[in-house]
C-alpha cells in the first residue's frame, strides 16, 4: 500500500485542483486537509512527514470530490467563520461574507449608543439565515455592556424553516448557557403578520432593524460563480429583475413597528446603492440616509435614521 504523508497528499491535492481549475487550489487543499487532521494550516507544514491513517485518507478524498463539484469549502466542512464566532452552515443558508461583518459593526455602534442612552433596545434582524448577524450582535453587545444584558430584545426572522433550524442550532451552540432562548427566531416573511402577538407587542417599539436581504438581480445571478449559483440558496440571493424587490417589501412592512428615532441598516449591492437611497427616502422618509463603504471602498451599507 502506498504511504501518504501530509506533504505528499497536500502536493497531490493542490495539483489535482489546479488541473481541474478549482479556484484557490492551495487554500482549498490546505483547509480540507487541516480539517481532517484537526490541525491549523500552519501546523500542516510542521507535520510534513506525518503519515495519514486510512480513515484520514478516505475523509480527505471525500472532501476533494465534493470540492471538485464546486461545493464551497464551508459547506464541505459544515463550518463558516464570522467575526468572533464559528457557525454551522449547510446549503440551506447563505455563507456569511466579510462585507457583512461591516453590517454588524455599524449595527453594534448604533445599538451600543441606544442602550447607553435609553437603557434598553429592541432589535429586529430580517433574513437571519445561519444566525450570524443576530448571534454576533447579541454576543458583542453583552460583551461590551454586560449589565444591560436583560434589556436587549432581539428577534431574528427568516422565510425558510430550514434556515431557522440552522440558526437555532447555532444559537444553542454559541450563546452562553441559558441564553439560547434570548433571541426569538421566527419563521415568517419579513416580520410576523399584523394581528400576531409579536406584531402587537412590538408595534412602534423596534429601535433597530438590520438586514442582509437578497439583492442580486436576475441578470446578475446568472453571472455568479458556480460555487454560489449552484450551491447557495437562491432564495437568499435572488431579489428579482432589479435587485431592489426585497427592499421594497421590507420598507412597506416595517413602518408600523418602527420606534421614534429608530435606525435601519441594510447591506446592498454597490451597483444599486443610489437607487436604494431614493427608495428609502420615498418609502420611509428618513431624517438622514447615507451609504457606507466596504473594505474595497464600494458603497455597501445603507444607514437610515428616522426622526422622533
Residue pairs with C-beta under 8 A, 6 or more apart in sequence:
3 51
4 51
4 52
4 57
5 48
5 49
5 50
5 51
5 52
6 33
6 37
6 44
6 47
6 48
6 49
6 50
6 52
7 48
7 49
9 33
9 52
9 57
9 60
10 29
10 30
10 33
10 44
13 28
13 29
13 32
13 33
13 60
13 64
14 25
14 26
14 29
16 29
16 64
17 25
17 26
17 28
17 29
17 64
17 67
17 68
18 25
20 68
22 28
22 67
22 68
22 70
23 225
23 227
28 67
28 73
29 64
30 41
30 44
31 41
31 73
31 77
32 60
32 63
32 64
32 67
32 73
32 76
32 77
33 44
33 60
34 40
34 41
34 43
34 44
35 63
35 77
35 79
36 56
36 59
36 60
36 63
37 44
37 47
37 50
37 52
37 56
39 47
52 60
63 76
63 77
66 75
66 76
67 73
67 76
70 225
70 226
70 227
70 230
70 231
71 227
71 231
72 95
72 227
72 228
72 231
72 232
74 80
74 89
74 95
75 89
75 90
75 91
75 95
75 231
78 88
78 89
78 90
79 86
79 87
79 88
79 89
80 86
80 87
80 89
80 95
80 96
80 130
80 132
81 87
82 96
82 100
82 101
82 132
82 136
83 101
83 104
83 132
83 136
83 140
84 136
84 139
84 140
85 132
85 135
85 136
85 139
85 170
85 174
86 174
87 96
87 130
87 131
87 132
87 135
87 170
87 174
88 130
88 166
88 169
88 170
88 173
89 95
89 96
89 130
89 166
90 166
91 231
91 232
91 233
92 160
92 162
92 163
92 165
92 166
92 233
93 129
93 130
93 160
93 163
93 166
93 167
93 233
93 236
94 129
94 130
94 212
94 232
94 233
94 236
94 237
95 232
96 129
96 130
96 132
96 133
98 295
99 267
99 294
99 295
99 300
100 132
100 133
100 212
100 267
102 292
102 294
102 295
102 300
102 301
103 133
103 210
103 212
103 265
103 266
103 267
103 301
104 133
104 136
104 137
104 140
104 210
106 265
106 292
106 301
106 303
107 123
107 133
107 137
107 208
107 210
107 265
108 137
108 140
108 141
108 144
110 208
110 263
110 265
110 303
111 121
111 123
111 137
111 141
111 207
111 208
112 141
112 144
112 145
114 121
114 207
114 208
114 263
115 121
115 141
115 145
115 148
115 151
115 152
116 145
118 207
119 148
119 151
120 148
120 151
120 152
120 153
121 151
121 152
121 153
121 207
121 208
122 153
122 202
122 205
122 206
122 207
122 208
122 259
123 134
123 137
123 152
123 153
123 154
123 155
123 206
123 207
123 208
123 209
123 210
124 154
124 155
124 156
124 157
124 191
124 202
124 206
124 208
124 209
124 210
124 254
124 257
125 133
125 134
125 137
125 154
125 155
125 156
125 157
125 209
125 210
125 211
126 157
126 190
126 191
126 209
126 210
126 211
126 213
126 250
127 157
127 158
127 159
127 211
127 212
127 213
127 214
127 236
127 246
128 134
128 156
128 157
128 158
128 163
128 164
128 167
128 185
129 158
129 163
129 166
129 167
129 212
129 236
130 163
130 166
130 167
130 170
131 156
131 166
131 167
131 168
131 170
131 171
131 183
131 185
132 170
133 156
133 210
133 212
134 154
134 156
134 167
134 171
134 183
135 167
135 170
135 171
135 174
135 175
135 183
137 154
137 210
138 152
138 154
138 175
138 179
138 182
138 183
139 174
139 175
141 148
141 152
142 148
142 149
142 152
142 176
142 179
152 182
153 184
154 182
154 183
154 184
155 183
155 184
155 185
155 186
155 191
155 198
155 202
156 167
156 183
156 184
156 185
156 186
157 185
157 186
157 187
157 188
157 190
157 191
157 192
158 164
158 167
158 185
158 187
158 188
159 187
159 188
159 189
159 235
160 187
160 233
160 235
160 236
161 187
163 233
163 236
164 185
164 186
164 187
167 185
168 180
168 185
171 180
171 183
171 185
172 180
175 182
175 183
184 198
186 192
186 198
189 249
190 249
190 250
190 253
190 254
191 198
191 199
191 253
191 254
191 257
192 198
192 199
193 199
194 256
199 256
199 257
202 257
203 256
203 257
204 256
204 257
204 258
204 259
204 260
205 257
205 259
206 254
206 257
206 258
206 259
206 262
207 259
207 261
207 262
207 263
208 262
208 263
208 264
208 265
209 250
209 254
209 258
209 262
209 263
209 264
209 265
210 265
210 266
211 250
211 265
211 266
211 267
212 266
212 267
213 239
213 246
213 247
213 250
213 266
213 267
214 235
214 236
214 237
214 238
214 239
214 245
214 246
215 239
215 243
215 244
215 246
215 247
215 267
215 268
215 269
215 272
216 224
216 237
216 238
216 239
216 243
216 269
217 239
217 240
217 241
217 242
217 243
217 272
218 238
218 240
218 241
220 243
220 269
220 271
221 229
221 234
221 237
221 238
222 229
224 237
228 237
239 245
239 246
239 247
240 246
242 272
242 275
243 269
243 271
243 272
244 272
244 275
244 276
244 279
247 266
247 268
247 276
247 279
247 280
248 279
248 283
250 266
251 279
251 280
251 283
251 284
252 283
254 264
254 284
255 284
258 264
258 284
258 306
260 306
260 307
260 308
261 305
261 306
261 307
261 308
262 305
262 306
263 303
263 304
263 305
263 306
264 280
264 284
264 286
264 302
264 303
264 304
264 306
265 301
265 302
265 303
265 304
266 276
266 301
266 302
266 304
267 300
267 301
267 302
268 276
268 291
268 299
268 300
268 301
268 302
270 294
270 298
270 299
270 300
273 291
273 299
273 300
273 302
274 291
276 291
276 302
277 289
277 290
277 291
277 302
280 286
280 289
280 302
280 304
281 289
284 304
284 306
285 306
286 304
286 305
286 306
286 307
287 305
287 306
287 307
288 304
288 305
289 302
289 303
289 304
289 305
290 302
290 303
291 299
291 300
291 301
291 302
291 303
292 299
292 300
292 301
292 302
292 303
293 299
293 300
294 300
294 301
